[in-house]
Amino acid sequence: MQNIYDFSTGNETDSLKGCIARSPILWNELERQPQKFRALTGERTTGTLHIGHYFGSLKSRVTLQKWGVEMWLVLADYQAITDRISTEKLKESVFEIILDYLAVGIQPEKTIIFCHSMIPALNQLMLPFLSVVSMSELQRNPTVKEEIAFSGTKSVSGLMMTYPVHQAADILFCKGNVVPGGKDQLPHIELTRQIARRINTMYFNGEKFFPEPELLLSAPILLGTDGRKMGKSLHNAIDLKMTEDETAQLIRQAKTDSNRNITYDPINRPEVANLLRLYSLCVGMEPEKIADQIGEQGAAGLKRNLTELVNEYFRPIRERRNQLSADSSYVWSILKEGNSKANEIADRTLSDLRNAMHMQYYK
């Protein structure tokens, strides 16, 4: 799967289409031979998780865990400060995300949860990785360009510029070979593959010390209630921890249009289509059929029915989360254990790389 993304133009290539076509095959391989894979994914610690995270990623992680795929979840707190200065709420975010993980069904005895900043050897891998990446490759990365545009500034921090390399270290320190994520992760995965190839060629005589990971495409992204991309900082997302009343209020305020008859038309009626997709995810029915059922009930009927469904769907998750939140020592013990396991692996990987680079000066 070479050249998934053309960094010089920012356009999708035929190989990207090949990656999309490969994803169902990869899902089948993961189910049939889970022992062949180590999956790495995670979150920036910028707040609690929402239903977009759940349907886009969390639900599939629970499935992979059930199949027996080795799962590693990184709480990327260093990456959380790529575009912000304040770190006061990082501890709270880490705690809340672990609660979200546990509530949706992540099992710490099967899935390793660790924190980016607590794994020194992982972060040391950044230096040799950076040595095989050019500045022009970093500057052309679509995600970095989008972040610059989103921030409204002409430049970003050095940490943001090296974000894709940091992500490569997250994946490769534990020899991750599959990364669940959306299409927006394709540039990161391709750069990770390039880094793995270059390090393998330079220091391991072409042997595959580091794997070249594949992207496992996740479900389509849900829009926020205002029609924009769903995001923690945009206040347009239904958080997993929200009450039923808070959920009802957000859905009531969701943007729709003036056409009373409900139809599924993602191009001309994206906001209505978004609500129908969420409805579909909750009940497992095609959005077109849902639209036909609601018909002349209009946006009010759609929102009313959707509110009931969303609250019913997430009620057991929220109840479990509330129960777990009372035992903070248990939550932190999970992170401590995960950090210990991640440090053991990271130390070994860094030591092996140092040996290959002739930089292990004494024992």
C-alpha positions in Angstrom: 0.0 0.0 0.0 2.5 2.6 -1.2 2.0 6.3 -1.4 -1.4 6.4 0.2 -1.4 10.1 0.1 0.4 12.4 -2.3 2.1 14.9 0.0 3.1 17.2 -2.8 -0.4 17.9 -4.0 -2.7 16.9 -1.1 -4.8 14.9 -3.5 -6.1 11.3 -3.0 -4.3 8.8 -5.2 -5.4 5.4 -6.6 -3.6 3.9 -3.6 -6.0 5.7 -1.3 -8.9 4.0 -3.1 -7.0 0.8 -2.7 -6.8 1.4 1.0 -10.5 2.0 1.2 -11.2 -1.2 -0.7 -8.8 -3.1 1.5 -10.5 -2.1 4.8 -13.3 -4.8 4.6 -10.7 -7.4 3.9 -8.6 -6.2 6.8 -11.7 -6.4 9.1 -12.1 -10.0 8.0 -8.5 -10.8 8.7 -8.7 -9.2 12.2 -11.7 -11.4 13.0 -10.2 -14.6 11.7 -6.6 -14.2 12.9 -6.6 -11.6 15.7 -3.2 -12.9 17.0 -1.5 -11.4 14.0 -2.4 -7.9 14.9 -1.5 -5.2 17.4 -3.9 -2.2 17.2 -2.9 1.3 18.4 -5.3 4.2 18.6 -6.3 6.8 21.2 -7.3 10.3 21.9 -5.9 13.7 22.5 -6.8 14.6 26.1 -8.8 17.7 25.4 -12.1 16.7 27.1 -14.6 14.0 27.5 -15.7 11.8 24.5 -18.9 12.1 22.6 -21.3 10.0 20.5 -19.3 10.7 17.4 -16.3 9.1 19.0 -18.5 6.2 20.1 -20.0 5.3 16.7 -16.8 6.3 14.8 -14.3 4.4 16.9 -15.1 3.3 20.4 -17.7 0.7 19.4 -15.3 -0.9 16.9 -12.5 -1.0 19.5 -14.8 -3.0 21.8 -15.4 -5.4 18.8 -11.7 -5.8 18.2 -11.2 -6.4 21.9 -13.9 -9.1 21.8 -12.2 -10.8 18.9 -8.9 -11.0 20.8 -6.9 -8.3 18.9 -4.2 -6.9 21.2 -5.3 -3.3 21.8 -3.3 -0.3 22.9 -5.0 3.0 23.7 -2.8 6.1 24.1 -4.0 9.2 26.0 -2.0 11.7 24.0 -1.6 14.5 26.5 1.6 15.9 24.9 -0.4 16.1 21.6 -3.1 18.0 23.5 -0.7 20.9 24.0 0.2 21.2 20.3 -2.3 24.1 19.9 -2.8 25.3 23.5 -0.8 26.5 26.4 -2.9 25.6 29.5 -2.4 22.2 31.0 -4.6 22.7 34.1 -7.4 20.4 32.8 -5.3 17.6 31.4 -5.6 15.5 34.5 -9.4 15.9 34.5 -9.5 15.0 30.8 -7.4 11.9 31.3 -9.7 10.7 34.1 -12.9 11.4 32.1 -11.6 9.6 29.0 -10.7 6.5 31.0 -14.2 6.6 32.5 -15.6 6.8 29.0 -13.5 3.8 27.9 -14.6 1.7 30.8 -18.3 2.6 30.4 -18.5 1.6 26.7 -16.9 -1.8 27.4 -13.1 -1.4 27.2 -11.6 -4.0 29.6 -8.2 -3.1 31.1 -7.2 -6.8 31.5 -7.5 -7.1 27.7 -6.7 -3.5 26.5 -3.7 -1.5 27.6 -4.4 2.2 28.4 -1.4 4.4 28.8 -0.5 8.1 28.9 1.8 9.7 26.4 3.8 11.8 28.8 4.5 8.9 31.2 6.4 6.8 28.6 9.9 8.5 28.3 11.3 6.0 25.8 8.4 6.4 23.5 9.1 10.1 23.3 12.8 9.5 22.8 12.0 7.7 19.6 11.0 11.0 18.2 14.7 12.1 17.6 15.8 9.3 15.3 12.4 9.4 13.6 12.8 13.1 13.0 16.2 12.5 11.5 14.7 10.6 8.5 11.9 13.1 7.8 12.4 16.4 5.9 11.0 19.7 6.8 9.1 19.9 3.5 7.4 16.6 4.3 6.2 18.1 7.6 5.1 21.4 6.1 3.1 19.6 3.3 1.2 17.4 5.8 -2.5 18.2 5.3 -3.4 18.0 9.0 -0.7 20.6 9.9 -2.0 22.8 7.1 -5.6 22.5 8.2 -4.6 23.3 11.8 -2.8 26.4 10.7 -5.9 27.5 8.7 -8.3 26.6 11.6 -6.2 28.6 14.1 -6.2 31.7 11.9 -2.5 32.2 12.4 0.4 32.1 9.9 2.4 29.5 11.9 2.0 26.8 14.5 4.2 25.5 17.3 7.1 23.2 16.7 5.2 20.5 18.5 2.3 20.8 16.1 4.7 20.7 13.2 6.1 17.5 14.4 2.8 16.0 15.5 2.7 13.4 12.7 6.2 12.1 13.8 5.0 12.0 17.4 2.1 9.9 16.2 4.4 7.6 14.3 6.3 7.1 17.6 3.0 6.2 19.3 2.3 3.5 16.7 5.8 2.1 16.2 7.1 1.9 19.8 4.8 -1.1 20.5 5.2 -2.4 16.9 1.6 -1.5 16.1 0.6 -2.8 12.7 -3.0 -1.6 12.4 -4.5 1.8 13.3 -8.3 2.2 13.5 -9.2 5.7 12.3 -10.9 7.9 9.7 -9.7 9.1 6.3 -8.1 12.1 7.9 -5.5 9.8 9.4 -4.2 8.6 6.0 -1.4 11.2 5.7 -0.2 10.3 9.2 -0.2 6.6 8.5 1.7 7.0 5.2 4.4 9.1 7.0 4.6 6.4 9.7 5.1 3.8 7.0 7.8 5.9 5.4 9.6 6.3 8.7 9.4 2.6 9.4 10.9 1.8 5.9 13.6 4.4 6.3 14.7 3.3 9.8 14.5 -0.4 8.7 16.7 0.3 5.7 19.3 2.5 7.5 19.7 0.5 10.7 18.3 -3.0 10.2 19.6 -3.9 6.7 16.1 -3.8 5.3 14.7 -6.2 7.9 11.2 -5.3 9.2 12.1 -4.3 12.8 9.3 -1.8 12.6 6.1 -2.9 10.8 4.4 -0.7 8.2 1.0 -0.2 9.8 -2.3 -0.2 7.9 -5.3 2.1 8.4 -8.5 0.4 9.5 -11.2 2.8 8.3 -13.9 3.6 10.8 -17.5 4.5 10.4 -18.6 7.8 8.6 -18.2 10.9 10.8 -21.3 12.4 12.4 -21.8 16.1 12.1 -22.3 18.3 15.2 -25.8 19.5 16.1 -25.0 22.8 14.4 -24.1 21.2 11.1 -20.3 21.6 11.5 -17.8 18.9 12.3 -18.5 17.4 15.7 -15.9 18.6 18.1 -15.2 18.8 21.8 -14.4 22.5 21.7 -17.3 23.5 19.4 -20.0 22.7 22.0 -22.0 20.9 19.3 -21.5 17.3 20.5 -23.5 15.0 22.7 -21.0 13.8 25.3 -21.3 10.2 26.5 -21.6 11.5 30.1 -24.4 14.0 29.4 -27.8 13.6 31.2 -30.9 12.8 29.3 -32.2 16.3 29.6 -28.9 17.8 28.3 -29.1 15.4 25.4 -32.7 16.4 24.7 -31.8 20.1 24.7 -28.9 19.6 22.2 -31.1 17.5 19.8 -33.9 20.1 20.1 -31.4 22.8 19.0 -30.0 20.8 16.2 -29.9 22.6 12.9 -32.4 21.4 10.2 -34.3 23.1 7.4 -37.7 24.5 6.5 -38.9 21.5 4.4 -41.5 19.7 6.6 -41.3 16.4 4.8 -38.3 14.3 6.0 -36.2 12.8 3.3 -32.7 11.4 3.4 -30.6 13.7 1.1 -27.0 14.1 2.3 -26.2 16.6 -0.5 -29.1 19.0 -0.3 -30.2 18.4 3.3 -27.0 17.5 5.2 -28.3 18.5 8.6 -31.4 16.4 8.4 -29.4 13.6 6.9 -27.0 13.8 9.8 -29.9 13.3 12.3 -31.1 10.4 10.2 -27.7 8.8 10.3 -27.6 9.0 14.1 -31.0 7.5 14.2 -29.8 4.7 11.9 -26.8 4.0 14.1 -29.0 3.6 17.1 -31.6 1.2 15.6 -29.6 -0.5 12.8 -32.1 0.6 10.0 -31.3 2.3 6.7 -31.7 6.1 7.0 -33.9 6.1 3.9 -36.4 3.8 5.6 -36.4 5.9 8.7 -37.1 9.0 6.6 -40.1 7.3 5.0 -41.5 6.4 8.4 -41.2 9.9 9.8 -42.3 11.7 6.6 -44.7 14.5 7.4 -43.9 14.5 11.1 -41.2 16.9 10.2 -38.1 18.0 12.0 -40.0 18.1 15.4 -41.1 14.5 15.0 -37.6 13.4 13.9 -36.0 15.1 16.9 -38.5 13.8 19.4 -38.1 10.2 18.2 -34.3 10.6 18.0 -34.0 11.9 21.5 -35.8 8.9 22.9 -33.6 6.5 21.0 -30.3 8.2 21.9 -31.2 8.3 25.5 -32.3 4.7 25.5 -29.2 3.5 23.6 -26.7 5.3 25.9 -28.6 4.8 29.2 -26.7 1.6 30.3 -23.4 3.2 29.3 -24.2 6.3 31.3 -25.3 4.3 34.3 -22.1 2.3 34.3 -20.0 5.5 34.0 -21.7 7.1 37.0 -21.0 4.0 39.1 -17.3 3.9 38.1 -16.8 7.6 38.7 -17.2 7.1 42.4 -14.0 5.0 42.6 -11.2 7.3 41.4 -8.5 5.0 42.8 -9.6 2.2 40.6 -9.5 4.5 37.5 -6.0 5.7 38.3 -4.8 2.1 39.0 -5.7 1.1 35.5 -3.6 3.9 34.1 -0.7 3.1 36.4 -0.7 -0.6 35.2 -1.0 0.4 31.6 1.9 2.9 31.9 4.0 0.1 33.4 3.3 -2.2 30.5 3.9 0.5 27.9 7.2 1.5 29.6 8.5 -2.0 29.5 7.8 -2.3 25.7 9.1 1.2 24.9 12.3 0.6 26.8 13.0 -2.6 24.9 12.2 -1.0 21.5 14.4 2.0 22.2 17.3 -0.2 23.4 17.1 -2.4 20.3 17.1 0.7 18.1 20.1 2.1 20.0 22.0 -1.1 19.5 21.2 -1.0 15.7 22.4 2.6 15.6 25.6 1.8 17.5 24.6 4.2 20.2 24.3 1.7 23.1 27.7 2.7 24.7 27.7 0.5 27.8 25.5 -1.9 29.6 
